[in-house]
Amino acid sequence: MEKTKDNRAWFLVIPVFVIVAFSAIIPLMTVVNYSVQDIFGPNERFFVGVEWFKEILHDERLHEALLRQFLFSGLVLLIEIPLGVAIALAMPKKGWAASLSLVLLALPLLIPWNVIGTIWIIFTRPDIGLLGATINGLGIDFDHTAAPLDAWITVMLMEVWHWTPLVVLLAYAGLQAIPDAFYQAASIDGASRWAVFRYIQLPKMRGVLTIAILLRFMDSFLIYAEPFVLTGGGPGNATTFLSIHLVKIAVGQFDLGPAAAFSIIYFLIVLLFSWLFYQALQNVGKGE
Amino acid sequence: MNLTFENVTKMVGGTPHLYTADFTLGRGLNVLIGPTLAGKTTLLRLMAGLDQPTRGRVLVNGRDMADVPVRKRNVAMVYQQFINYPSFTVYDNIASPLRRAGIGKAAIDRRVRETADLVQIGDLLDRLPAELSGGQQQRTAMARALVKDADLLLFDEPLVNLDYKLREELRAEMREIFARREAIVVYATTEPLEALLLGGAVVVLDQGRVLQTGPTVSVFHHPQSVRVGQVFSDPPMNLIDGVVANGAAMLGGGIRLPLIAHLSGLSEGRYMFGLRANHLSITQGSIDDVAVAATTELAEVNGSETFIHVGHHGTSWVVQEEGVYPLGLGRPIQVFVNPRHVFAFDGDGMLVAAPRRRAHGLNG
């Protein structure tokens, strides 16, 4: 077939270009714009080059927040992925029980993020909260507003309760896609329950688990609303994760330049780690 | 070596999937033929020991298998889907049943390579299943089944998910491989042609009942009942009611068949006559042929054949013709019937007279 050249075809690309420009390029460039200038007022601005980036990279509190963030995301992955897979394996395969457990599991995913924080504030209150009062009633002193460790435990609990269902749903879908003949073949081979999991179910779930790990990493690395509502980043700075720190700089102190530089670094970190995870998971299982 | 089903009934959740199956299979190839939902997979699962009969007994060499667990039975199975361990190479996949059996490394290596060569994947041993074509994946699954010298080799429609070129190729290879095995091979299929090409013995299954057993070719030529004729013909056998009186068979719509050859012994009465599609023609083949006036309803071209559906006095027949016939629909057409090819069944649908077979193969 002969190719014809018609420059009017470019018009067809315009809608996409406009949408991408408004949704991604313009906001991003605005941030870049802020990150290289010192802005005092509408007509008072100075170009400062990479000054803000230097300042941010040497910020002690940012280092602490970053460390905290990695610890948090690491724990999230270590707990939610195995727990999610375990729950998916234990779930009924078909019938009304399967539908019921899916609906029950999906409930936390349907609650608005800020409401989650509020629910957990009430749930863990030492005086009237179901969990808080019970634990304190057992003689254990538990208060997430006072003790950093308690605050961490509470935030982790909330996060696991909120997001493990997503991992379960993905893993469950992966398991359901395995034809029954695989299990028959395994029982004819005399494979143990562990061998079935290790050599059939796990490799067959590789695709969905890659997605689950990427989603949970990105999401937990960007976490904001729930701990903000629950602890406000405290006590002290104990639960001040990156985005909470960022908002403190940008909105609390109105330091737009450093905040913008921070945002760009933040974005690059997420991008880099997502890519690393993706690459690693592509190779796992393939090379076995 | 033999496998016997003794009045085996299998109920699943209150619905019977198999009714009082009672038959014996010997070593060599046994084809299990039946339409979908006939109970083929149920039967295979019972043979493998994956399920237990609700009533009746499954015996191997006269021994009741009820309390022998699946992994203690020397069984191998190949499925419709290509079942291999996804994270194992072809080599490790084939070796897995042997490793479980605790065989020495050198012996495993020799047998894996032998079997891989047998199914022609000797050069793919380092690949992962995901890197293979469908045909190669199924060859790997077959190698896994063949490698361990199972007493019972079960194949559940292993070729349905492959294209027809590959199916023909694999079918021919399997036939050779089976011939050299000591095992009882059971091969489930829905296709009469596949059953005939594989040969061996056959078990005809329909709606959970075993209708007939025997050597494949003789069952094909002597279907005990109308239903066997239907299941073991593709397209299903054409059927027409008729009456034998005054030295001729009068079929619906005023067709008069002279009682020649095998039909000459028919006594007077009502019959059901059956005709395979390949024995109907739109051209006259011999002087015995009887012409029937019909109307074309549909012409399906299938490769180098055409299936011509014709209507005749409210019944629909299928005519199978070599070659491609672009026919107009709703046109009058003459269909030729040769009385020498007509099956006669009695009022209960049981075979009364079958065409005599000529010397050459499938056309009988």
HADDOCK unambig.tbl for C-alpha pairs under 7 A between the chains (distance, minus, plus):
assign (segid A and resid 181 and name CA) (segid B and resid 79 and name CA) 6.90 0.50 0.50
assign (segid A and resid 182 and name CA) (segid B and resid 83 and name CA) 5.97 0.50 0.50
assign (segid A and resid 187 and name CA) (segid B and resid 70 and name CA) 6.85 0.50 0.50
assign (segid A and resid 187 and name CA) (segid B and resid 71 and name CA) 6.72 0.50 0.50
assign (segid A and resid 188 and name CA) (segid B and resid 70 and name CA) 5.73 0.50 0.50
assign (segid A and resid 188 and name CA) (segid B and resid 71 and name CA) 5.42 0.50 0.50
assign (segid A and resid 188 and name CA) (segid B and resid 75 and name CA) 6.85 0.50 0.50
assign (segid A and resid 188 and name CA) (segid B and resid 76 and name CA) 6.93 0.50 0.50
assign (segid A and resid 189 and name CA) (segid B and resid 71 and name CA) 6.20 0.50 0.50
assign (segid A and resid 189 and name CA) (segid B and resid 97 and name CA) 6.30 0.50 0.50
assign (segid A and resid 190 and name CA) (segid B and resid 71 and name CA) 4.66 0.50 0.50
assign (segid A and resid 199 and name CA) (segid B and resid 85 and name CA) 6.27 0.50 0.50
assign (segid A and resid 199 and name CA) (segid B and resid 87 and name CA) 6.70 0.50 0.50
assign (segid A and resid 200 and name CA) (segid B and resid 85 and name CA) 6.12 0.50 0.50
assign (segid A and resid 200 and name CA) (segid B and resid 86 and name CA) 6.77 0.50 0.50
assign (segid A and resid 203 and name CA) (segid B and resid 86 and name CA) 6.27 0.50 0.50
assign (segid A and resid 203 and name CA) (segid B and resid 87 and name CA) 6.17 0.50 0.50
assign (segid A and resid 285 and name CA) (segid B and resid 87 and name CA) 6.06 0.50 0.50
assign (segid A and resid 286 and name CA) (segid B and resid 87 and name CA) 6.70 0.50 0.50
assign (segid A and resid 288 and name CA) (segid B and resid 87 and name CA) 6.23 0.50 0.50
assign (segid A and resid 288 and name CA) (segid B and resid 88 and name CA) 6.95 0.50 0.50
